[in-house]
Amino acid sequence: MTTKKVNTIKRTGTLRLVPWLIGAGIVALVAVPIGINISQRTSLPGEAFPDQGNAHIADGDTSADYNSNPPTSGPHWEGIAEWGSYDFVVPDQRLVHNLEDGGVILWYALGSSEENQEHIRQLEEVARGFERVVIAPREDLETPFAATVWERRQLFEGVNQAEMRAFIEAFEGVDHHG
């Protein structure tokens, strides 16, 4: 009789663990993907900024207030800027739509015509082989160069081809219409 009681106690103890094991399994199924996502986001190049949405505003409306300079998301005009290089300032509201469409903006500080052409030349070397890149000057850029995509920005003191290409490779083509 002693043997039966021991077996009953062992089975009852194991049965008590089942809900805990199921609960731990569920927590792991939820926590592991979240942890991987956080790890991946923090290992990506650049600084993350909160998503400000992707609402379309009327062409010409410049009232959008962005949470980063240059902007990394937010209200924007309907059409995108043509992919390529510019030697004049393109409105943020136009370029933000390029970001939403999986584009990368390589920014340079607006300077003289000669300086702008040299910056464009250098950045076109960086962007060679990529399709969804805009190179554009900016009047109030914090550093001489920057790169932006949807929700991310990286600042540069000079043209760093390896880091800039890594930024483009990490994000170009990632659509944000969801």
N, C-alpha and C positions, 0 to 999 in steps of 0.2 A: 504494500500500500504506500509506502514511503516513495517509491519510484514514481507512481502515478501523480502524486502531489508535486514532485519536483518537475515533471514534464509539463504539468498544467501551469505551474508558476513560470516556467521558461516560455511557454507559448503566450501566456498573458502578457509578460514583459515585452516580448517581441511585438505583439499586437499594439501595445501602447506606443511603440516607437514608429509605427507605420505612418500615422498622421504627421509626425515631426519630420520624417524622411521625405514624405511627399511635399510638405511645406518648404523644406530646404531645397528640394529640386526645383520647385516653382520659383523661389527667390533666385536661384542660380540662373535659371532660364531668362529671367528678367534682368538681373544685374550684370551678367557677363556681356551681353550685347551693348548695354549702356556704357559699361567700362571700356569696351573696345572702341565705341564711337567717340568717347571723350579722349581716349588715348590718341586716336587717329587725328582728331581735330587739333589737339595741342601739338602734335608732331608736324603739322602742315606749316609751310612757310608763311610768314607774315603775321600780322596782329588781327585777331577776330573782333568784329563789331556786330552789335545786335541788328537783326533784320528789321528794316523800317517798312517792309511791305513793298509791293510792286504795282501800286495804283497808277493808272494812267491819268494824266492831267492835260488840260488844254495846251496845245502848242502855243508857246509864248508866255505861258504862266511860269514865272521865276520865283514864286513864293515858297518853294520847298525848302525846308530847314533840315539839313543832313547832319548826322551824328559823327561824321568823320570828314577830314580834309586830306585828299579828295574824297568824294562820296563813294560809298560801297553798297548802297541799296537805297530804296525809297521811291517817292513819286517821280514820274518821268513822262516825257512826251511819247506819243504813239510810235513814231518811226525811229529807226536807229541811224547813227552816223555811218557812212561808208567805212569799211575796214581800210586801214592805211594810215598815212602820215599827214599831219596838219602843221602848218606854221602860223596858225592863228588860233585863238581861244575858241573852243567849241563849248556851247552851254552844257553845264552839268546835266540838265534835264534830258538832253539828247544822249549823252554818253552813258548815263545810268541804264538806259534801255539796252545798250550794247552789253553791259555787265549781266543784265537779266538773261540775255540771249547767249550766255556762255563766253562772253568776250573778256579780254584782258586789256586794260588801259595802261600804257607806259607813259607816264607824265614826265615832263621836264619843265624847269623853271623858265618862264618867258623871259627872253633877253633880246639882244639886238638881232637883226636879220641874219647876220653871220653866225652868231652864237646858236640861234635856232636851227640853222641848216646843219651845223656841226653836231648838235644834239640829235637831230633827226637821223643823220648818217650813222652815228654810233648806235642808236636804238634800233635802227633797221637791221643792223648786223645782229643784234640780240634776237630780234623777232624773226630772222630768216628761217623759213620752213614752217612757220605757224600761219594759220589762216584767219583766226578771229582775234586780231590785235589792232588796236588803235594807238597811235603815237600822237600825243597832243601836248601843247604848252599849257601852263597854268600860272596865273598871276600871283596867287597867294600860297604857293607851295612852301611847306616848312623846310624842305631839304631840296637839293638840286634835282633829285629824281625820285620818283615813286612808281609803284605798280599797284593796281587795284583790280579786284574781281568782286563778285557778289559776296558781301560780308567780310572781306579781308583786304588788308592794305600792308604793303611793305615799303618802308622809306629807305632811300639810298643816298649816300654822300657823293657818290660818283657812279659811273657805269660799271657795274660788276656783272659781266656777262654770265658767269656760272650761276650766281644767285638769281639773277633776273630770269634766265632760261628755266631754272628749277621752279620758280614761281609760276611761269607760264605753263610748263609741263604739268604741274600739279592741278591746274584749274581750267585751262582752256577747254571750251566745249561743254562745260557743265551747265545745263540749262536750269533756269530758276523760275519757270512759269507756274510751278505747282502751287 
